[in-house]
C-alpha cells in the first residue's frame, strides 16, 4: 500500500517510527509534518510552515485561545461532550487561524503536486489533524474513497479535542493513550510503537552513585515538582544524583538517559509514554503512574507504580536493592519487545482498519 502520515510535528518520533515500520513491512510509506519538533527528531517531508510553534504564536494563543485548553496537567479531566470537540474560541481566533491557513495554502499545494498527494491509498493523521481546521483535505479524500485513520498520540484529544469534520470522516480512530478510551465512544487502544533494535541494554554495574533520571516535556503534566523534590530528599540519605533531561535534542537526551540506574516518568492519572519505553528498552527500571484500568488489563506490566504518596518509598526500595533493579530491567525490556514492537502495532492498526486479513498478521500479545 501507499500510506501517507500527516502530523503537526514528529512528536516524540512516533510518526516516523510508524513510517519506518510500514516500510519494513513492504509498504510505500511517507510522513509530512507541518513544522519541525524542537528536539530534532528525524524528518521525512517537513513543510516548515510558519505560525505553529514560535514564541509569537504561543503568545497569541495565550491571548486569544480557550484558557481551558492551554493547561496540560497530570489529571484525568471530565468533559460535558464526548468526544471533546475543538471549535475556535470566538471570532478572533477563527480569523487568525483562517489568516494562517491562507498563507500556508500555496506551500501545501506545491507539496501536494510534488508528492502526488491524492495517489496514496491510506492517510493516517497522527494527532488527529490535517492541514486545515475545516477538514477540507479529508473531505475530498473521502469523496475519492480513500481510507482515513486518526491516531491520537498524546494530550491532543484531552486538551484540543477532536476536529468535528475530521472526526466525522475518519474510518478508524486509534489512541496510544489508555485514558483516551474514556474520551471517545469509538476508539481503539494500541501501544506506543518503538523499534527496540536501536537501544542497547545498559548494564547496572556496581556504582558509588545511583543516577535517577527524569525527562519532563511539560513539568505540570509530569508531576515534576514532586518528583524532583523527592529525589532531593533522598539525596540527604543516599548517594543519589538527579539526571534531569529537559529541552534537549533527542540524541543528547538518549545519551543522558543511558547513564541512569532508575528512571521516573510521571505521577498523576495519565500513565506512561515514550520516555518510559526508551528507558525500559535500555534495561532501566522505570517508575510511572498508570492510567485507571491499565493494570487490570495488562497485569504483566513491568512498571514500578508510583503516586504522590508512595514515590519516596518506591525509589528507596530500588536504591537499596540492586537485585530488584536487575529484575525490573529484564522484565521491562521483555515487555517492550512483547507489546510495543512497532511492526506489530502497525499490523494491529491495519487489521482494525480492515486493510489486511487477520490470518496474515503476527500474533499480537494484547
N, C-alpha and C positions, 0 to 999 in steps of 0.2 A: 504493500500500500504506500501511497504518498501521504505523508502526515505533516501538518504544519502546526507548530505550537506558537501561540501568541501570548506574551506576558508583558506586564508593565516594566518589570526588571527581571533579571535572572536571580530571583530571590532564593538565597541560601544555596544556590547552584542546583535547585530542584528541577527547573525546566530543562537545563542542558543534560542532567542525569537521565531524564526521560528520553531525550533525543538520542543519546548515545546507546541506551539500552535497546531502543527501537532499531537503530542501525545494526546492532549486533544480531538482532533477530531477523534481519534481512529487509527491513523497510527503508524507504527513502524518506528520512525524517529531517526536518529543519526547525529552527527556532528563530523567531523575530521578537526582539524586545524593543520597547518604546524608548528606553534610555538605559544607561549603564548603572549597575549597582555599585555603590561607593567602595565595596570591599573587593573589587577586581575579580569577580567570578568570570569564568570563560564565557565568551560571546560567540554567537554564530552570525546572525544579521542584527545589527543594532542601528535603529533609526536616528538615535541621538536627538530626539525631539525636545524642544525647549518647554519650559514652564511645567516641569514634572517634579523635580527634587531639589531645586535651587533654594537658597535662603529666601529670596523674594517670593517664591511660590509658597513656601511654608508659612511665611508671614502673612501672605494674602489669605491662605486657608484659615489661619488663626483669626483673622478679622471677619471673614465672610462665610465660613462654613459652619455646619451644625456643631456646637460645642460638645454635644453628647457623643459625637463620632470622632472627636480629636483625642479622646482619652483611651489609652490602651493600658489595662491593668491585668492583674492575675486572678480575677474572679469571673465566674460564670454570670452573665447578665441575663435578665429576663426582658422579653420584648412583647409588646402588645400584638405585633403581627409576626407570624411565622410563615415563610422566612422573612427576616427583616428586609425591608425594601429600601434601596437608595433612591432618593429624589433630591433635586437641588434645593438648597436652603435659601429659598427666596429668589427673586428675580435677578439680584445682582450676581449671585454665584452662577445661576443659569447663564447669564450674559457672559461672564468671564470664561466659563467652560466653552461656550459657543465661539467666542473670540479665539481661544486657544486652538480649537479644532479647525477653524478656518485657516489659521496659519499652518497647521500640520498637513492640510489636505494635499498640497502639491507634492510634498515629500513622500507621503503614503502612496499616492497614485504612481509615482515613479518607481517605488519599491515593488508595487504590485505588478507593474509591467515587467520589471527585471526578473522577478522570480516566477512569473506566470501564475499569479496568486490563485486564480479561480480553478486551476487544474488539479489541486490536491483532492484526495478522497475524504480525509478526516481532518478536522480543525479542532485542536484542543486549546481551550482558553485557561491557561494556568494563572489562576487568580480571579477568574470569572469576569474578565474584561476583554474587550476587543479595542479597536482604535477609537470608536465613537460611543459616547454615552447613550445615544438613542438606538444603539444596536443595528445601525443601518447595514453594516457589513454582514452580520449574522442573518438578518432578514433575507438578504439576497442569496446567501448560501443555502438557506432553507428552501427558497424558491427553486434553486438549482438541484435540490435533492441531496445535498451534501450532509455528512454526519458531523454533528457538533457536540463536543464534550466539554463540560465545565468542571474544572478541577480546582477546588478551593484549597489553598496551600498554607494559610496562616490565619491572621486575625481579620482577613478581608471580609468574611461573612459576619463576624461579630461586630465590627466597627462600621464598615461602609455599608454592608448589606448587599443583597442580590440586585442586579440591574434588571428591572421588570421585563424589558424587551428581550434581553439575553436569556433570562430565566425561562421565558415562555417558549423560546426557540430551541433550547438545549435538549438533545436526545438523551443525555445521561449526565447526572450530577454525581461527582465523587468528591470526597474530602480526605485530606491527610490528618485532620484534627478530629479526635474522637468526640469532643464535645459538640461538634457541628451536627451530630446526629439529632440533637435536640433543637436545632435551629432551622431545619428544612424538612418538609414532610416526605420528600422523595430524594434521598441522597444516600450513597453507599460509602462506607468507610474502607479505605485501603491504606496500607502502610506507607510511610515515607520511603522513597526509593534511595538506595545507596549502592555504589559499586565498591564492595569491600576489598577488591583486589588492590586498590590504591592505598590501603592502610596497613602498615606494618605493626605487629603486636609489640607494645612497649614492655620490656622486661622489668618487673617490680623487684629490682635488686635491693639488697640491704642498703639503707641510707640513713645518714645522721639527721636529715631534714625531710619531712613529708610535705610535698607540694600539693596544695589543693587548688584546683582550677575553677574559675567561673567566667563565663563569657556572655555578658548581657548585651543584647542589641537594643533593649529598652529596659532600663532598670526597674521601672514601675511594674512592667509586665512580668518580670522575672522574680520579683520579691528580693531584689539585690541588696537593699539596705539591710535587711535582717541577715542575709547570707554573709555579707561582708563583716557585719558586726559580730556574728557568731564565730567566724574564723578568727577575728581579732581577739575574742575572749579565749579561744583555745590556745592562742599563741602564748598566753600567760602561763600555761601549764604543760605545753607540749612543744617539741621542736617542729613547728608548722610554719609554712610560708604560703601566702596567698599569691597565686598566679592569676592576675586579672587580665582577661583577654577582651579588649573593648576597642571598637573603632579602628580595627587593624585590617590590612589586606588579608584575604583568606589564606594565602600561603604562609604568611607570618603567623596568623592565628593558629594554624595547624601545627606549626613548629613549636609554639609555646604550649599548646595543648599536649603535645607528645612528651613534655617534661613533667607532666602531672602524675602523681600517685593515686589521687582521688579527684573526681570531677563532680561539681554540683551544678545542675542545670537550672532548676527553678523550684519555687514553692508557691502554692496557691491552688487553683482549681483546674488549670488548663493542660497539665500533662507535659510530656517530654517532646523535644523537637530534634532537628538535625544536629544541634550541638551535642546532645546525648548520644546520638548514633555514631558520630565521629569518635567520641571518647570510647564507647563500647567497642567499636571496630579496632581501636588501638589497644584493647585489653585493659582499659582503665575502669575500675569500679565506679559506677555512676549513681549519684543521688538525684532524685527528682520527685516532684509530686506526680500523681496520676489522675487523669480525668475520672469523675464519678462513673462507676460501672466498668472501667477498663480492666481492673484486676480480676473482677468476676469473669469477664470474657476471655482473658488471657492470663490465667494464674501461673503460667510458667515464666513470666517476665523476670528479668534479672536485676531490676532496679532496687536500690535501697530507697524505700519510700520515706520521704521526709515531708514535714509540715512545720508550721511556725512553732509548734510545741515540742517536737522531738528532734529537731535538726542537730542540736548540740550533742545529744546522747548518741545519735546515729553516727555522727562523724567521729566522736570519741571511740566508738567501737571499732571503726575501720582503722583509725590511727593506731590503736593498741594491738590489733590482731592482723598481722601480715597474712596469715593463713586465710582469713576471711576475705581479704583483698584479692588474693590469688583465686579463690573460689568464685567470687563475683566477676572477676576479669574473664575467666574461662567461660562462664555462663553467658556473659554479655556478648562476647564475640560470636558464640554459637547462636544466640538469639537473633542477632543482626543477619547472619547467614540464612537462618531458617525463615524469617519473616520479612526482612526488608530488602532482599535481593532485588535490584532494580528490574531485571528481566522478568522475574515472577510478578512484580507489581504491574508492569506494563501488560503482561498477558492477562492478568486479572481484570484490568480496566477494559481491555479489548474484548474479553469474554462478556463482561457486563454490558458492553455497548453492542453486542451481537455481531462483532467483526470477525470472530473466529469460532470454530467448532470447539466446544468444551472438551471433547475427547482428544483433541490435539494439543491441549495445554498441559504444561508441567503441573504436577500435583502441588497445590498451594497449602502451606501449613497455616491454616486460619483457625 
